[in-house]
Amino acid sequence: MSDGTQTLPAKWRPVTEESRPVRIALIAAALAGLAVLVLAPLVVVFAEALARGAAEAVASLVQPDARAAVKLTLLVAAVAVPVNAVFGIAAAWTITKFDFRGKAFLITLIDLPFSISPVVAGLALVLLFGTNSLVGGWLVASGFPIIFALPGIVLATIFVTFPFVARELIPVMIEQGRAEEEAALTLGASGWRAFLTVTLPNIKWALLYGVLLCNARAMGEFGAVAVVSGKIRGQTATMPITIEMMYNEYLSVAAFSLAAVLALLGLLTLALKTVLEWRHADQLAASRRH
Amino acid sequence: MHIEIDEIAKSFGSTTALHPVSLAIPSGALVALLGPSGSGKTTLLRILGGLEFPTSGRVLFDGQDATGLTVQERRAGFVFQSYALFRHMTVFENIAYGLRARPRRTRPPQAEIERRVTKLLELIQLPQIAKRFPSQLSGGQRQRVALARALAIEPRMLLLDEPFGALDARVRKELRQGLREIHDTTGLTTVFVTHDQDEAMELADLVVVMSMGRIEQVGRPQDIRARPATPFVRAFIDA
């Protein structure tokens, strides 16, 4: 392509291609934006964490509050992500494979967590399950408190991360249509078998992206969790909340070390996605072509 | 298998796709449902295959009421318009799908599955493509694989939705002959949907002309050509 273009007059350039200076300027602008908005903050977090040496950073991470926060965050993600994966598949399946009244309403409902502030979501949970509510009072009395405890944190996280899996799956499943499932049924497969052998393999990449995004958000959620958790140090303080508390107490090495761990968890998620994509590149291409 | 359609009607909400239609398809016939889009021909085919259920009326297979049979119980070999091959499976696995989906009692052993798939690949004259994926096949090859996959379940009838719709003119002519041969070899009652009157007239023993959810005329191709029953049929076959 490149050797052919040189012999052609300039006006024969492909219609969607810009001239060289314009291309360079656009790429430079994109890279500059990326450096300022994404790369610089990330570098600063790690630099601050290591400002007084690696030993102090590690020491701040092994203290009980920090360890409890990491454990709690991983536990919450481990519960919220599978729950949302199952809900997301079910919702996407319902929306794309069936016609029914109120479908548009259901789609709006799935998007609700995107448009509502997480703080509002947290407050709603407090109103529903707090000690002063009917349900909450009874739950606290029977020794199963939701607010200021693990169940509340999990519920808030599930609410905030609800749309991720469904949002990834719906366009893919709409594009693929129902024909392959119908073919499986005419060949004698049960609905469940058709789902496992036809639908699931076809959506596995979208599902993976959805789960990874959902996981990243679940680990990083602050607003909703801050409201329902009560911020009890070492008990209900997740990583983002512990980071904020430490920062407010001028424990900057501790705060940034924990922030670096949180960022690393996010980067790990991203690396995992890239490795999977790279190892299954041929499959990915085959499923997208066709 | 003899198929009898008895006063079948279908509406989707307030739109009527099929007014009550009746039709008898003799055992072993090759039948074309011919009509423009929106004539109800695909709806009728999907009702036969159990993919849609009629609003009223009955379907009889060999005199037995089959209206309530599920899509799995119908055992209809269905070829979809864009073939709907399983894109993540090889051609072999696509064709073997229906055999592997059987309940354990009736599922053939692996060696038997391999034997049958090989035989079907020979029948469609593509013995070398077992290991390929659908994305690596031409349109004509995909259509024949879809046909082999439908035949693998030893169907009681063969139902094809616009089987030549996605192909270019030359391949289309070739595959018409292919379908005729497979029909003659297997002796299966075969119903295909088309909007192409040449295709219907050349291939089918019996042509059913449809329009606006009604059957306009049923007859042998030469009879329909010689004596169109309604102005619609005259206009449609002249086009």
Interface residues (C-beta under 8 A of the other chain):
Chain A: A179 E180 E182 A183 A184 L185 T186 L187 G188 A189 S190 R193 T197 V198 P201 N202 Q283 A286 S287 R289 H290
Chain B: G49 G50 L51 V71 Q72 R74 R75 A76 G77 F78 F80 Q81 S82 A84 L85 F86 R87 H88 Y97 G98 A101 R102 F133 P134 S135 R149 A150 A152 I153
